[in-house]
Amino acid sequence: MSQDTLYIPPKPHSLAALPALFRVLWNGDGNLLDLLPAAAYRFPVGNLGYSRRSTVLFNDPALVRHIMRDPDGIFPKSDLMVNALEHLIGESIFVTDGQKWRRQRAMIDPAFSHMRISHAFAAMQAAVNDYVRILEASAESGEPLSLDRAMSQLTADIICRTVFSTSLDSQVAFDVFEDFMVFERSVAQVDIKRLIFEPAWTKAPQPQIVLDACTRIRRHLASLIDTHLAPDAEFNDIASAVIAARDSDSGEPFSRDELIDQLGVFFLAGHETTASVLTWLFFICAQQPSLVAKMRREIDSVVAVDAAAGKKKKQEPLTFEHMRQLPLLKAVFREALRLYPPITFMPRVALEDTTVGPRKLPKGALVMISPWTLHRHRDYWDDPHAFKPERFLPDNEASLVDGAYIPFGQGPHTCVGAGFAQTESLLIIAELLRRFDFEALNPGRVRPAARLTTRPREQIFCRVTRRVQS
């Protein structure tokens, strides 16, 4: 494929370091993607902006691996991330480190494996089927819908069903979804002015709207957990598996507050991150009709069977086994994850003076790992900003640079729900594309922003129509 035919989906306009800093300060929206200098996509290690606090971005896969595995325990999760999330998910596995994290992970891993993805697939399928009816109504009315909100609502429904055995139709589940939307839009993860002028471990106060949303979310999660703690409760879902988990040393379960923390992570990470990548994927598909045609041929080849009468092809329901037979869909999903990793930055902090590779890091230095820059680095990817799903087809995977693709983290902190997210996403992609066409409205206005996850700066509105069968 020639260079002029490559599809480059929306990305920030890269500037030199100082102009990039002034741009972020002028815009005042805290979008860290706009802070990234053009050099961040080229250097192995370099400074990120200018600040009182040393902030160093690592793009070398070997050094990233060392920091993420943290053999000496000196790179815990950044105080910025902890400060942003502590009111919502407390001391959960997403923000803890050291012995506390090891205890939590040891308890959660068996609980999650107990809920086999194949077992949860029926709940995923039920949620998708219900949402298909919503999209059918939208196609009938012709009214535009928010792609961001659509993906968030669908993935939140799946998480509700698989974690708590309740659909998003319930008022409690719907309220939790609404408050997560408030939290994502308003949480102060990084205040650029504080980052520039204040020292490490300086707490940024959260807006009252965020604190109120966190209080409501935790109250709703508690009510859902209490249904599972009742003496006569009988559930076979993720919540019941986490409740049944025991510490291998003490034999003690998670306390009620710990359950709210841990299950809050499942809800946050399980719907928000997946919704982020699916928003971008369906937007890209709306711009690439020839790619969609290829994806549909793959889906149809998997689910089309000969009817008994007249040998006419009919479409059978997608099953868990079908998810293993969709290499192109999987490649498209993985390429969307490469270009738009849901977790834009994975910040760590240096607990002491140390050296990593060529860089000396003072105590308190902000150590930035960015899947965004690693996934778009010119040394590791051909045409790094282009959408080329063929990179991830089985015949090409051997050519990928080891450690340059980390959408689910790396080392001991690799996301426990990675397999769940991939299966859920493939099902959603296949079920929606086999039925609907998506037309993005004003695609030229779409720009990415690094908030809690990698989201469009403004919501993407689209029109949904029924697929015309050829």
Buried (B, 14 or more C-beta within 10 A) or exposed (E): EEEEEEBEBBBBEBBEBEEBBEBBEEEEEBBBBBBBBBBBBEBBBBBBBEBBBBBBBBBBBEBBBBBBEBEEEBBBBBBBBBBBBBBBBBBBBBBBBEEEBEBBBBBBEBBBEBBEBEEBBEBBBBBBEBBBEBBBEBBEEEEBBBBBBBBBBBBBBBBBBBBBBBBBEEEBBBBBBBBBBBBBEBBBBBBBEBBBEBEBEBEBEBEEBBBEBBEBBBBBBBEBBEBBEEEEEEBEBBBBBBBBBBEEEEEEBBEEEBBBBBBBBBBBBBBBBBBBBBBBBBBBBBBBEEBBEBBBEBBEEBBEEEEEEEEEEEBEEBBBEBBEBBBBBBBBBBBBBBBBBBBBBBBBBBBEEBEBEEBEBEEBBBBBBBBBBBBBBEBBBEBBBBBBBEBBBEEEEEEBEEBBBBBBBBBEBEBBBEBBBBBBBBBBBBBBBBBBBBEBEEBEEBBBBBBBBBBBBEBBBBBBBEBEEE
